[in-house]
Amino acid sequence: IPATKSHLVRGLNNTTPCVNSAEVIMASLFERKRPQLCSVWVTTPSAAASPFETINNAIRKFDSIRSKYVEGYVECLRLCNRTEKLEMLLEWVRTSNRDLPSFYQASAFAKGGEPENSHTKDCLLLKKPSIGALGVIRKIKRKINSAIADVVIRELNSLQKNDTNISQVKVKDCLKLSYTSYLFLNCSVKELERSRAWKYGLGSIREVEAVCQSYLALQDHEHVQIKGQNWSGGATKKMVLKAALQKAQELFPNVNARKKVRKRAKQGTAKGDDDSLRLAPKRKLPEETKKKPFVVVVPSGLSAGDSFQATIRHKDLVKKVKLTVPAGNPSKLKFTLAFPTT
């Protein structure tokens, strides 16, 4: 970006790549969590709206507009290797509500009732003719999850290119991140084998590629025999994937258990073995109160603006109040206090 033009838009910088400037500019649309994910709204037309306004305000039109901004921002984060921001954005999407295509499919599976599970448990590898594959939420989740896996693959390639002795700590971090992104797919190995990307190689599944490459970068995968450098064949990839998942489960057994523990801590447990998971005490309902008038004598020697403490007794209750002498130096002060009726 030339220096003569970088001052025209806030965030442009002629000393950094264009993608970094684009990330700063688009970040203003995602400065906090919103139901629609980004700062894009739709105006409701009046009763006498034209056909163009009706079409322009349709749900599909709005979803296409906001998904365009979200996907652009995700691409900027992917190119800038912002895994933390990608994970935060993915968490926003996972905690959002279902969109209409996903709700129609889930309610159809429930025979017209409410969906049994949250959309966070839906499989992300859906075929295009499926109505659930048309939803913007599933599309965005898939885009963010693939971006995280792509960052892991590039990080591994950078480590292998620059370091002769790859740090196993960094490799394990990549394996943990790629394993988490694989779990977000919510699909089994058999479901992966039925996908076109697995069968015919029409496009790699980045989450699977990241898990396999992270596992192969470890030093303890001698039991997996690979002929040459090509491990992308169907049988070989299946063997590597199963070994990678088994190794990841051994290294990170609680990688996806954090939210479950938090949920149990909120709901409590019936056994009551763990004090941290017990039910919190119920909040007491507010009692009915009634205001009572009181009159106190102002101590001598005080002027306007001075404060003093008075003890008020009502039946068996005792309250201490702090009073301020108003202007005019009155000898007595009259006020009211609320006491429970029972």
C-alpha positions in Angstrom: 0.0 0.0 0.0 1.6 3.3 -1.0 2.3 5.8 1.8 0.3 8.4 -0.1 -2.9 6.3 0.2 -2.3 4.5 3.6 -3.7 7.5 5.5 -7.1 7.5 3.7 -8.5 4.5 5.7 -7.8 3.9 9.3 -5.8 0.8 9.8 -3.8 0.9 6.5 -0.1 0.8 7.0 2.5 1.0 4.2 5.1 -0.8 6.3 3.1 -4.0 6.7 1.6 -6.5 4.2 -1.9 -5.8 2.9 -3.4 -8.7 4.8 -2.3 -7.2 8.2 -4.0 -3.9 7.3 -7.1 -5.8 6.2 -7.1 -7.7 9.5 -7.0 -4.4 11.5 -9.8 -2.8 9.4 -12.1 -5.8 9.5 -11.5 -6.4 13.2 -13.8 -3.4 13.9 -16.7 -5.6 12.8 -15.8 -8.2 15.3 -14.8 -6.2 18.4 -17.3 -8.1 20.6 -19.7 -11.0 20.5 -23.0 -10.5 18.6 -25.9 -12.8 17.7 -25.2 -12.2 14.0 -21.4 -12.6 14.6 -20.4 -9.3 12.9 -21.6 -5.7 12.9 -24.0 -6.1 10.0 -27.7 -5.4 10.5 -30.8 -5.4 8.3 -33.5 -2.8 8.2 -37.1 -3.8 8.5 -39.1 -2.4 5.5 -42.4 -0.5 6.0 -45.8 -2.0 5.2 -45.7 -0.5 1.7 -42.3 -2.0 0.8 -41.3 -2.5 -2.8 -40.6 -6.0 -4.1 -36.9 -5.1 -4.3 -36.9 -4.1 -0.6 -38.7 -7.4 0.3 -36.1 -9.4 -1.6 -33.2 -7.4 -0.3 -34.3 -8.0 3.3 -34.8 -11.7 3.0 -33.0 -14.0 5.4 -30.9 -15.7 2.7 -29.8 -12.3 1.5 -28.8 -11.2 5.0 -27.0 -14.6 5.6 -25.0 -14.2 2.4 -23.9 -10.7 3.3 -22.8 -11.5 6.8 -21.1 -14.7 5.7 -19.1 -12.7 3.2 -17.7 -10.5 5.9 -17.1 -13.4 8.3 -15.3 -15.5 5.6 -13.2 -12.5 4.6 -12.1 -11.9 8.2 -11.4 -15.6 8.7 -9.2 -15.6 5.6 -7.2 -12.6 7.0 -6.8 -14.4 10.3 -5.6 -17.5 8.5 -3.0 -15.7 6.5 -1.8 -13.9 9.6 -1.7 -17.1 11.6 -4.0 -15.8 14.4 -5.0 -19.1 15.9 -6.3 -17.5 19.2 -8.7 -15.1 17.4 -9.8 -18.0 15.2 -10.6 -20.1 18.2 -12.5 -17.2 19.9 -14.5 -16.7 16.7 -15.2 -20.4 16.5 -16.5 -20.3 20.1 -18.8 -17.4 19.2 -20.3 -19.5 16.3 -20.6 -22.6 18.4 -22.6 -20.7 21.1 -24.9 -19.0 18.5 -28.4 -20.2 17.7 -29.3 -22.6 14.8 -30.1 -21.1 11.4 -33.2 -22.1 9.5 -31.8 -24.7 7.2 -30.1 -26.5 10.1 -33.3 -26.2 12.2 -35.5 -27.6 9.4 -33.2 -30.7 9.0 -32.8 -31.3 12.8 -36.6 -30.9 13.4 -37.3 -33.3 10.5 -35.0 -35.9 12.1 -37.0 -35.3 15.4 -40.2 -36.0 13.4 -41.4 -32.5 13.7 -40.4 -31.9 17.3 -37.6 -29.8 18.8 -34.0 -30.9 17.9 -32.7 -33.2 20.5 -29.1 -32.0 20.4 -27.4 -28.6 19.9 -25.9 -27.7 16.6 -22.4 -28.1 18.1 -22.9 -31.8 17.8 -23.8 -31.8 14.1 -21.4 -33.3 11.7 -19.6 -30.7 9.6 -19.0 -33.0 6.6 -22.4 -32.8 4.9 -23.0 -33.2 1.3 -24.2 -30.2 -0.8 -27.7 -31.6 -1.6 -28.4 -31.8 2.1 -30.5 -28.9 3.4 -28.3 -28.7 6.5 -25.3 -28.0 4.3 -26.9 -24.8 3.1 -26.9 -23.2 6.6 -24.6 -20.3 7.2 -23.6 -21.4 10.7 -22.3 -24.8 9.5 -20.5 -23.1 6.6 -18.8 -20.6 8.9 -17.8 -23.3 11.4 -16.3 -25.4 8.7 -14.4 -22.4 7.3 -12.9 -21.4 10.7 -12.1 -25.0 11.6 -10.3 -25.5 8.3 -8.4 -22.3 8.8 -7.1 -23.4 12.1 -5.9 -26.7 10.7 -4.3 -24.8 7.8 -2.4 -22.6 10.2 -1.1 -25.8 11.9 0.1 -27.3 8.6 2.0 -24.2 7.7 3.5 -24.0 11.2 4.7 -27.6 10.8 6.2 -26.9 7.4 8.0 -23.9 8.8 9.4 -25.9 11.7 10.6 -28.7 9.3 12.1 -26.2 6.9 14.0 -24.0 9.4 15.0 -26.5 12.2 16.9 -29.7 11.7 15.9 -30.9 15.2 12.3 -30.0 15.5 11.1 -29.1 19.0 8.8 -31.9 20.2 7.0 -29.4 22.5 6.0 -27.3 19.5 4.9 -30.4 17.6 2.8 -31.6 20.5 1.1 -28.2 20.6 0.3 -28.5 16.9 -1.0 -32.0 17.5 -3.2 -30.8 20.3 -4.6 -27.9 18.2 -5.2 -30.1 15.2 -6.8 -32.8 17.3 -9.2 -30.3 18.7 -10.1 -29.1 15.3 -10.7 -32.7 14.2 -13.0 -33.3 17.1 -15.1 -30.3 16.0 -15.9 -32.1 12.8 -18.1 -34.5 14.9 -17.6 -37.4 12.5 -16.0 -40.8 12.7 -13.3 -42.4 10.5 -16.0 -44.3 8.6 -17.9 -41.1 7.8 -14.6 -39.6 6.5 -14.1 -42.6 4.2 -17.5 -42.0 2.6 -16.6 -38.4 1.8 -15.6 -37.5 -1.8 -12.4 -35.7 -0.6 -11.3 -39.0 1.0 -12.3 -41.3 -1.8 -11.4 -39.4 -4.9 -8.9 -36.8 -3.7 -11.0 -33.9 -5.0 -10.0 -31.8 -2.0 -8.1 -32.5 1.2 -9.8 -32.4 4.5 -7.5 -29.9 6.3 -8.4 -31.2 9.8 -7.3 -34.7 8.9 -4.2 -33.5 7.1 -3.2 -31.4 10.2 -3.6 -34.4 12.6 -1.7 -36.8 10.4 1.2 -34.4 9.7 1.4 -33.4 13.3 1.6 -37.1 14.2 4.3 -37.9 11.6 6.4 -35.0 12.9 6.6 -36.8 16.3 9.5 -39.0 17.0 7.5 -42.0 18.2 5.7 -43.2 15.1 8.1 -45.9 14.0 5.3 -48.5 14.1 3.6 -46.8 11.1 5.4 -47.8 7.9 5.1 -45.4 5.0 6.4 -46.2 1.5 8.3 -43.2 0.3 6.9 -39.7 1.0 3.4 -40.4 -0.3 1.1 -41.2 2.7 -2.1 -39.8 1.1 -3.4 -43.1 -0.2 -6.7 -44.3 1.2 -5.3 -47.3 3.1 -2.2 -45.6 4.3 -4.0 -42.4 5.4 -6.5 -44.4 7.3 -3.7 -46.2 9.2 -1.9 -43.0 9.9 -5.1 -41.2 11.1 -6.1 -44.0 13.5 -2.6 -44.0 14.9 -2.6 -40.2 15.2 -6.0 -40.2 17.0 -4.8 -42.9 19.4 -1.7 -41.0 20.2 -3.6 -37.7 20.7 -6.0 -39.4 23.1 -3.1 -40.7 25.1 -1.4 -37.3 25.3 -4.5 -35.2 25.7 -7.2 -37.2 27.4 -9.1 -34.1 28.6 -8.7 -31.9 25.6 -12.5 -31.6 25.2 -13.6 -32.1 28.8 -13.2 -28.6 30.1 -16.7 -27.4 29.0 -18.3 -30.5 30.4 -16.8 -29.9 33.8 -18.0 -26.3 33.8 -21.5 -27.5 32.9 -21.5 -30.1 35.6 -20.3 -27.5 38.1 -23.2 -25.3 37.3 -25.8 -28.0 37.4 -24.4 -29.9 40.4 -24.2 -33.6 40.9 -26.5 -36.1 42.7 -23.7 -38.0 44.3 -22.1 -35.1 46.0 -18.6 -36.7 46.1 -16.8 -33.6 44.8 -17.3 -30.4 46.7 -16.6 -28.3 43.6 -19.5 -29.9 41.7 -22.2 -29.6 44.4 -25.2 -27.5 44.0 -24.9 -23.9 44.9 -27.1 -22.7 47.7 -30.4 -21.4 46.6 -30.8 -17.7 46.6 -33.3 -16.5 49.2 -36.4 -14.7 47.9 -36.7 -11.1 48.9 -38.8 -10.6 52.0 -41.8 -8.3 52.2 -40.7 -5.0 53.9 -42.5 -2.0 55.3 -41.0 1.4 55.8 -41.0 2.8 59.4 -40.4 6.5 60.3 -37.7 7.4 62.8 -36.5 10.7 64.4 -33.0 11.1 65.9 -31.5 14.0 67.7 -28.5 15.6 66.0 -25.5 15.6 68.4 -24.3 19.0 69.6 -21.3 20.6 68.1 -21.9 19.4 64.5 -22.3 21.8 61.6 -23.8 21.4 58.2 -22.0 18.7 56.2 -20.8 16.7 59.2 -21.8 13.0 59.5 -22.6 10.9 62.5 -23.8 7.3 63.2 -27.1 6.5 64.7 -28.3 3.1 66.1 -31.9 2.3 65.3 -33.8 -0.5 67.2 -37.0 -2.0 65.9 -38.3 -5.0 67.8 -35.4 -7.5 67.8 -33.6 -5.9 64.8 -30.8 -3.4 65.1 -29.5 -1.2 62.3 -26.7 1.3 62.1 -27.2 4.2 59.7 -24.8 7.0 58.8 -26.5 10.4 58.6 -25.3 13.8 57.3 -26.4 17.1 58.9 -28.2 19.2 56.2 -28.0 22.9 55.8 -29.7 25.0 58.5 -28.3 23.0 61.4 -31.6 21.3 62.5 -31.8 19.8 66.0 -33.6 16.6 64.8 -33.6 14.5 61.6 -36.5 12.5 60.3 -36.1 9.6 58.0 -37.6 6.1 57.1 -36.1 2.6 57.1 -37.4 -0.6 55.6 -37.9 -3.6 58.0 -39.4 -7.0 57.2 -43.0 -7.4 58.0 -42.6 -10.8 59.6 
